[in-house]
Amino acid sequence: HEQLLKMMEERMMDVEQKLRLVKRLLQDKVNQLKEQLSKNTKADAMVKDLYVENAQLLKALEMTEQRQKTAERKNYLLEEKIANLNRIVKNLASPTF
């Protein structure tokens, strides 16, 4: 009977040791997951910031492209006016008979 009791005590000690090991491993995993959550939260905030910045840059690019198109249109009109003025000057300078 004492031998059986001793065996049971040894098994209990073994089980307790294994439980402590599992508890330690689980705590390590919890700490690792908390750290990962923190990193993910920071990464999520950075992604949101980049999304906002990207939207602002796209808007600025659209405005710049619109200004360029407007400048090109004005340039074309000025070139036409210059061509017309050159024609008028040429007609005024040419001798009329």
Z-matrix of the N, CA and C atoms (Angstrom, degrees):
N
C 1 1.449
C 2 1.541 1 110.61
N 3 1.344 2 115.82 1 -42.43
C 4 1.467 3 119.69 2 178.68
C 5 1.523 4 111.50 3 -65.74
N 6 1.305 5 114.42 4 -36.98
C 7 1.463 6 118.66 5 179.06
C 8 1.534 7 110.23 6 -64.93
N 9 1.310 8 117.16 7 -40.23
C 10 1.458 9 122.19 8 177.99
C 11 1.535 10 109.75 9 -64.51
N 12 1.325 11 115.69 10 -40.96
C 13 1.455 12 120.71 11 178.05
C 14 1.531 13 110.58 12 -63.77
N 15 1.319 14 116.48 13 -42.39
C 16 1.459 15 121.17 14 178.52
C 17 1.523 16 110.78 15 -62.97
N 18 1.321 17 116.86 16 -42.82
C 19 1.476 18 120.97 17 178.06
C 20 1.533 19 110.42 18 -62.17
N 21 1.323 20 115.45 19 -40.30
C 22 1.467 21 119.56 20 179.86
C 23 1.535 22 110.36 21 -65.91
N 24 1.324 23 116.84 22 -39.92
C 25 1.460 24 121.13 23 177.74
C 26 1.529 25 110.61 24 -63.25
N 27 1.331 26 116.60 25 -42.54
C 28 1.468 27 120.32 26 178.66
C 29 1.528 28 111.02 27 -63.53
N 30 1.324 29 114.98 28 -41.62
C 31 1.472 30 118.76 29 178.24
C 32 1.529 31 110.41 30 -64.17
N 33 1.321 32 115.85 31 -40.40
C 34 1.465 33 120.07 32 178.89
C 35 1.528 34 110.26 33 -62.46
N 36 1.334 35 115.87 34 -43.93
C 37 1.459 36 119.96 35 178.85
C 38 1.521 37 110.36 36 -62.75
N 39 1.330 38 116.93 37 -40.92
C 40 1.461 39 121.96 38 178.60
C 41 1.530 40 110.15 39 -63.45
N 42 1.316 41 115.90 40 -44.59
C 43 1.468 42 120.61 41 179.35
C 44 1.529 43 110.05 42 -64.11
N 45 1.329 44 117.23 43 -42.82
C 46 1.467 45 120.93 44 178.57
C 47 1.528 46 110.98 45 -61.81
N 48 1.318 47 116.27 46 -40.63
C 49 1.466 48 120.66 47 178.87
C 50 1.532 49 109.79 48 -64.06
N 51 1.321 50 115.42 49 -44.25
C 52 1.471 51 119.19 50 178.13
C 53 1.518 52 111.15 51 -63.72
N 54 1.327 53 116.22 52 -39.33
C 55 1.466 54 119.79 53 178.44
C 56 1.527 55 111.32 54 -63.82
N 57 1.355 56 116.74 55 -41.37
C 58 1.460 57 119.91 56 177.34
C 59 1.536 58 110.41 57 -61.85
N 60 1.330 59 116.05 58 -41.05
C 61 1.467 60 120.41 59 178.71
C 62 1.533 61 110.66 60 -63.17
N 63 1.327 62 116.04 61 -45.39
C 64 1.470 63 120.19 62 178.93
C 65 1.524 64 110.05 63 -63.37
N 66 1.334 65 116.24 64 -41.58
C 67 1.464 66 119.88 65 178.59
C 68 1.523 67 110.93 66 -61.12
N 69 1.330 68 117.14 67 -42.94
C 70 1.462 69 121.77 68 178.53
C 71 1.531 70 110.42 69 -63.27
N 72 1.337 71 116.18 70 -43.81
C 73 1.471 72 120.06 71 178.91
C 74 1.526 73 110.88 72 -63.11
N 75 1.334 74 115.61 73 -41.77
C 76 1.465 75 119.08 74 178.86
C 77 1.527 76 111.27 75 -65.24
N 78 1.310 77 117.08 76 -39.27
C 79 1.461 78 120.12 77 178.19
C 80 1.528 79 110.63 78 -64.76
N 81 1.331 80 116.72 79 -40.43
C 82 1.466 81 120.15 80 175.91
C 83 1.523 82 110.49 81 -60.36
N 84 1.328 83 115.31 82 -42.53
C 85 1.468 84 119.41 83 179.93
C 86 1.526 85 110.44 84 -65.54
N 87 1.328 86 117.80 85 -40.80
C 88 1.464 87 121.76 86 177.70
C 89 1.523 88 109.89 87 -60.47
N 90 1.333 89 116.37 88 -45.80
C 91 1.467 90 120.18 89 178.83
C 92 1.522 91 111.08 90 -61.81
N 93 1.322 92 115.95 91 -41.59
C 94 1.463 93 120.57 92 179.19
C 95 1.530 94 110.44 93 -63.19
N 96 1.331 95 116.46 94 -42.85
C 97 1.468 96 120.01 95 -179.97
C 98 1.526 97 111.78 96 -68.56
N 99 1.331 98 117.20 97 -35.68
C 100 1.477 99 119.97 98 176.19
C 101 1.523 100 110.31 99 -63.54
N 102 1.326 101 115.47 100 -42.46
C 103 1.469 102 119.80 101 178.49
C 104 1.527 103 110.56 102 -63.57
N 105 1.329 104 116.40 103 -42.05
C 106 1.463 105 120.66 104 178.99
C 107 1.524 106 110.77 105 -64.45
N 108 1.338 107 116.44 106 -39.69
C 109 1.467 108 120.44 107 177.96
C 110 1.524 109 110.36 108 -62.20
N 111 1.323 110 116.12 109 -41.82
C 112 1.460 111 120.00 110 178.35
C 113 1.524 112 110.78 111 -61.83
N 114 1.334 113 116.12 112 -44.86
C 115 1.469 114 120.17 113 178.80
C 116 1.523 115 110.58 114 -63.07
N 117 1.340 116 116.17 115 -42.18
C 118 1.466 117 119.90 116 -179.82
C 119 1.519 118 111.50 117 -64.57
N 120 1.330 119 116.51 118 -37.70
C 121 1.466 120 120.36 119 178.69
C 122 1.524 121 110.32 120 -63.97
N 123 1.342 122 115.87 121 -43.80
C 124 1.467 123 119.95 122 178.01
C 125 1.528 124 110.33 123 -63.93
N 126 1.335 125 116.58 124 -43.17
C 127 1.469 126 120.40 125 179.77
C 128 1.521 127 110.31 126 -63.62
N 129 1.325 128 117.16 127 -38.96
C 130 1.462 129 121.19 128 178.92
C 131 1.526 130 110.70 129 -62.85
N 132 1.317 131 115.95 130 -42.78
C 133 1.474 132 119.95 131 178.23
C 134 1.525 133 110.35 132 -63.65
N 135 1.334 134 116.60 133 -40.29
C 136 1.465 135 119.89 134 178.89
C 137 1.527 136 110.90 135 -65.17
N 138 1.327 137 116.70 136 -40.24
C 139 1.468 138 120.19 137 178.86
C 140 1.526 139 109.99 138 -62.94
N 141 1.329 140 116.27 139 -42.69
C 142 1.469 141 119.32 140 178.57
C 143 1.525 142 110.91 141 -62.37
N 144 1.336 143 116.51 142 -43.28
C 145 1.467 144 120.47 143 177.81
C 146 1.527 145 111.00 144 -60.77
N 147 1.334 146 115.99 145 -43.65
C 148 1.466 147 120.03 146 179.38
C 149 1.527 148 110.98 147 -65.07
N 150 1.324 149 116.84 148 -36.60
C 151 1.462 150 120.78 149 178.36
C 152 1.526 151 110.29 150 -62.24
N 153 1.337 152 115.70 151 -45.14
C 154 1.469 153 120.33 152 179.19
C 155 1.528 154 109.71 153 -64.66
N 156 1.333 155 116.25 154 -45.56
C 157 1.467 156 119.98 155 -179.75
C 158 1.521 157 110.66 156 -61.96
N 159 1.324 158 116.75 157 -40.48
C 160 1.462 159 121.05 158 178.96
C 161 1.531 160 110.46 159 -62.30
N 162 1.329 161 116.39 160 -42.32
C 163 1.467 162 119.84 161 178.57
C 164 1.528 163 110.68 162 -62.10
N 165 1.318 164 116.51 163 -40.96
C 166 1.468 165 120.45 164 178.79
C 167 1.528 166 110.59 165 -65.27
N 168 1.328 167 116.60 166 -41.60
C 169 1.461 168 119.96 167 179.39
C 170 1.528 169 111.29 168 -65.56
N 171 1.331 170 116.44 169 -39.52
C 172 1.461 171 119.17 170 177.66
C 173 1.526 172 111.15 171 -62.85
N 174 1.329 173 116.28 172 -41.41
C 175 1.461 174 119.99 173 178.34
C 176 1.526 175 110.17 174 -63.21
N 177 1.325 176 116.82 175 -43.61
C 178 1.471 177 120.42 176 178.36
C 179 1.520 178 110.54 177 -63.12
N 180 1.328 179 117.09 178 -39.49
C 181 1.469 180 120.81 179 178.24
C 182 1.524 181 110.73 180 -63.85
N 183 1.333 182 116.79 181 -43.46
C 184 1.472 183 120.42 182 177.86
C 185 1.523 184 110.91 183 -59.99
N 186 1.330 185 116.18 184 -43.67
C 187 1.466 186 119.64 185 179.70
C 188 1.527 187 110.79 186 -64.37
N 189 1.324 188 116.85 187 -41.13
C 190 1.460 189 121.13 188 179.32
C 191 1.524 190 110.51 189 -64.15
N 192 1.332 191 116.30 190 -43.13
C 193 1.464 192 119.76 191 178.37
C 194 1.522 193 110.67 192 -63.01
N 195 1.344 194 116.74 193 -39.83
C 196 1.464 195 120.32 194 178.73
C 197 1.526 196 110.60 195 -64.29
N 198 1.333 197 116.70 196 -41.49
C 199 1.468 198 120.03 197 177.50
C 200 1.526 199 110.80 198 -63.31
N 201 1.331 200 116.16 199 -39.82
C 202 1.462 201 119.81 200 179.19
C 203 1.524 202 110.57 201 -63.26
N 204 1.338 203 117.08 202 -43.35
C 205 1.470 204 120.23 203 178.66
C 206 1.528 205 110.58 204 -62.34
N 207 1.332 206 115.63 205 -41.21
C 208 1.470 207 119.37 206 178.68
C 209 1.530 208 110.26 207 -63.57
N 210 1.320 209 116.55 208 -43.72
C 211 1.467 210 120.79 209 179.43
C 212 1.529 211 110.18 210 -63.90
N 213 1.326 212 117.44 211 -40.21
C 214 1.469 213 120.16 212 178.47
C 215 1.527 214 110.99 213 -64.22
N 216 1.368 215 116.35 214 -40.26
C 217 1.467 216 119.69 215 177.77
C 218 1.533 217 110.63 216 -63.38
N 219 1.332 218 116.29 217 -45.05
C 220 1.464 219 120.07 218 178.94
C 221 1.525 220 110.44 219 -63.21
N 222 1.314 221 117.04 220 -40.74
C 223 1.463 222 121.57 221 178.52
C 224 1.529 223 110.38 222 -61.16
N 225 1.333 224 116.57 223 -43.81
C 226 1.469 225 120.87 224 178.97
C 227 1.526 226 110.27 225 -61.14
N 228 1.347 227 116.05 226 -44.69
C 229 1.468 228 119.49 227 179.64
C 230 1.529 229 111.03 228 -64.00
N 231 1.323 230 117.23 229 -40.36
C 232 1.459 231 120.37 230 177.61
C 233 1.527 232 111.27 231 -64.02
N 234 1.321 233 116.63 232 -40.55
C 235 1.465 234 119.65 233 178.19
C 236 1.524 235 110.92 234 -63.33
N 237 1.337 236 116.36 235 -38.35
C 238 1.476 237 119.28 236 176.84
C 239 1.528 238 110.85 237 -65.24
N 240 1.338 239 116.11 238 -41.50
C 241 1.466 240 119.75 239 178.58
C 242 1.524 241 110.48 240 -62.99
N 243 1.345 242 116.43 241 -41.85
C 244 1.469 243 120.24 242 178.64
C 245 1.531 244 109.70 243 -62.07
N 246 1.322 245 116.55 244 -43.48
C 247 1.470 246 119.63 245 179.60
C 248 1.528 247 110.04 246 -62.44
N 249 1.333 248 117.03 247 -42.27
C 250 1.462 249 120.42 248 178.71
C 251 1.530 250 111.16 249 -64.67
N 252 1.335 251 116.38 250 -42.70
C 253 1.458 252 119.80 251 178.09
C 254 1.532 253 111.14 252 -63.45
N 255 1.332 254 116.50 253 -40.72
C 256 1.468 255 119.70 254 177.32
C 257 1.525 256 110.71 255 -61.19
N 258 1.327 257 116.61 256 -39.59
C 259 1.470 258 119.99 257 177.80
C 260 1.530 259 110.75 258 -63.61
N 261 1.340 260 115.24 259 -42.99
C 262 1.472 261 119.47 260 179.79
C 263 1.531 262 109.76 261 -63.43
N 264 1.341 263 117.05 262 -45.63
C 265 1.460 264 120.46 263 179.51
C 266 1.522 265 110.01 264 -61.76
N 267 1.330 266 116.58 265 -42.83
C 268 1.459 267 120.79 266 179.84
C 269 1.542 268 109.53 267 -61.93
N 270 1.318 269 116.91 268 -42.20
C 271 1.467 270 120.35 269 179.46
C 272 1.529 271 110.80 270 -66.91
N 273 1.324 272 116.95 271 -37.05
C 274 1.470 273 119.38 272 179.26
C 275 1.513 274 111.22 273 -71.63
N 276 1.317 275 116.29 274 -34.16
C 277 1.466 276 119.79 275 -176.82
C 278 1.508 277 111.90 276 -81.85
N 279 1.311 278 118.65 277 -21.75
C 280 1.463 279 118.79 278 -177.85
C 281 1.535 280 109.18 279 -75.99
N 282 1.343 281 114.19 280 141.23
C 283 1.480 282 117.51 281 -178.73
C 284 1.527 283 110.46 282 -68.90
N 285 1.283 284 115.07 283 135.69
C 286 1.453 285 119.21 284 179.09
C 287 1.532 286 108.25 285 -102.59
N 288 1.292 287 118.35 286 136.22
C 289 1.475 288 122.40 287 -178.70
C 290 1.472 289 111.42 288 -110.96
